């Protein structure tokens, strides 16, 4: 797979938050925004509850509308859980929106809160919207995120107010006085650690002179799991980029953990370094930058990539399926 970085542009994203009192309120607003966008000639991308999206289709038709991939991840065979994270959704959604925007100069995106993704504390939504502010900042896109007026978690409401530069009211879009830059949001609300897995099938300690051992271990693993050649090469490249970052920017020694199932490979890279950028690899590096593209490349090639930090250092978990 060839990965081509995009040249960063001036901030173009129009990221707005709206609050609804009921499903009927969400439906009415969604229909109005869809009609307005279609009249402007925009393509409309929807990530709404299924019943609301069906009602929008019934009201305005399906011409000029597309459905975004669901944010709820499939169950991981290794962990037995749906290991979604806001940063992973932002990376995948960013890739999807870039593809749509290439063919459509006008793009309006309507999304809505899904309580299935709240987790224990609602932090998923804060991480997602802050990460989107980084991942698609250069896209000429209107992104309207709808939340219930009284969400289950206070964190959902606070994060929604902090992450959106615009507020949608009856009079249209206006500046949001509670908006914070994504770096500040992410520094005060660090990424959560994922679900703890069992003992790894492989544990390898390595340094910069032993990166060939990391690649060799991955090549063996992808062969056992049954990845096609191109997909296996993608995964080896992704893990190698993260593993190299760990010993170049983290600590002299790092560790690779690997779990394999018949339909999934999970890799973790651990180092003792300090994670200075809250969520690396969300923004495409400038083509002229000689460094800083490893995690971004890995995010493009993996089904899930989650970065977090704790008292022992920096950690990256990657999921890949054949």
HUHU-V783406 format. One record per backbone hydrogen bond with DSSP energy under -0.5 kcal/mol. CO is the residue of the C=O (numbers start at 1). NH is the residue of the N-H. If there is no record, write none. Layout:
BEGIN
co=[CO | CO]
nh=[NH | NH]
END
This chain:
BEGIN
co=[2 | 3 | 13 | 14 | 14 | 15 | 16 | 17 | 18 | 20 | 22 | 23 | 24 | 25 | 26 | 27 | 28 | 29 | 30 | 31 | 32 | 33 | 34 | 35 | 36 | 37 | 37 | 38 | 43 | 43 | 44 | 45 | 46 | 47 | 49 | 50 | 51 | 52 | 53 | 54 | 55 | 56 | 57 | 62 | 64 | 66 | 71 | 75 | 76 | 81 | 81 | 82 | 85 | 86 | 87 | 88 | 89 | 90 | 91 | 92 | 93 | 94 | 95 | 96 | 97 | 98 | 99 | 100 | 100 | 105 | 106 | 107 | 108 | 109 | 109 | 110 | 111 | 114 | 115 | 118 | 118 | 118 | 122 | 122 | 123 | 124 | 125 | 126 | 127 | 128 | 129 | 130 | 131 | 131 | 132 | 134 | 136 | 137 | 137 | 139 | 140 | 141 | 141 | 142 | 142 | 143 | 143 | 144 | 144 | 145 | 146 | 147 | 148 | 153 | 153 | 154 | 155 | 156 | 157 | 158 | 159 | 160 | 162 | 163 | 165 | 166 | 167 | 167 | 169 | 172 | 174 | 175 | 176 | 181 | 182 | 183 | 184 | 185 | 202 | 204 | 206 | 207 | 208 | 210 | 210 | 211 | 212 | 213 | 214 | 215 | 216 | 217 | 218 | 219 | 220 | 221 | 222 | 222 | 228 | 229 | 230 | 231 | 232 | 233 | 234 | 235 | 236 | 237 | 238 | 239 | 240 | 241 | 242 | 243 | 244 | 245 | 245 | 246 | 246 | 253 | 254 | 255 | 256 | 257 | 258 | 258 | 259 | 261 | 264 | 265 | 266 | 267 | 268 | 269 | 270 | 271 | 274 | 276 | 277 | 279 | 286 | 293 | 294 | 295 | 296 | 297 | 298 | 304 | 306 | 308 | 310 | 313 | 314 | 315 | 316 | 317 | 318 | 319 | 319 | 320]
nh=[4 | 5 | 15 | 16 | 143 | 166 | 145 | 168 | 147 | 149 | 26 | 27 | 28 | 29 | 30 | 31 | 32 | 33 | 34 | 35 | 36 | 37 | 38 | 39 | 40 | 41 | 42 | 41 | 45 | 108 | 66 | 110 | 68 | 112 | 53 | 54 | 55 | 56 | 57 | 58 | 59 | 60 | 61 | 65 | 44 | 46 | 73 | 77 | 80 | 76 | 83 | 84 | 89 | 90 | 91 | 92 | 93 | 94 | 95 | 96 | 97 | 98 | 99 | 100 | 101 | 102 | 103 | 103 | 104 | 107 | 43 | 142 | 45 | 111 | 144 | 47 | 146 | 117 | 118 | 121 | 122 | 124 | 125 | 126 | 127 | 128 | 129 | 130 | 131 | 132 | 133 | 134 | 134 | 135 | 136 | 137 | 139 | 12 | 13 | 141 | 107 | 14 | 143 | 109 | 144 | 16 | 145 | 111 | 146 | 18 | 113 | 20 | 151 | 156 | 157 | 158 | 159 | 160 | 161 | 162 | 163 | 164 | 180 | 165 | 176 | 17 | 169 | 174 | 172 | 169 | 167 | 177 | 179 | 185 | 186 | 187 | 188 | 189 | 258 | 256 | 254 | 210 | 211 | 213 | 214 | 215 | 216 | 217 | 218 | 219 | 220 | 221 | 222 | 223 | 224 | 225 | 226 | 227 | 232 | 233 | 234 | 235 | 236 | 237 | 238 | 239 | 240 | 241 | 242 | 243 | 244 | 245 | 246 | 247 | 248 | 249 | 250 | 250 | 251 | 272 | 206 | 270 | 204 | 268 | 201 | 202 | 266 | 264 | 261 | 320 | 259 | 318 | 257 | 316 | 255 | 314 | 276 | 278 | 280 | 282 | 289 | 297 | 298 | 299 | 300 | 301 | 302 | 319 | 317 | 315 | 313 | 310 | 271 | 308 | 269 | 306 | 267 | 303 | 304 | 265]
END
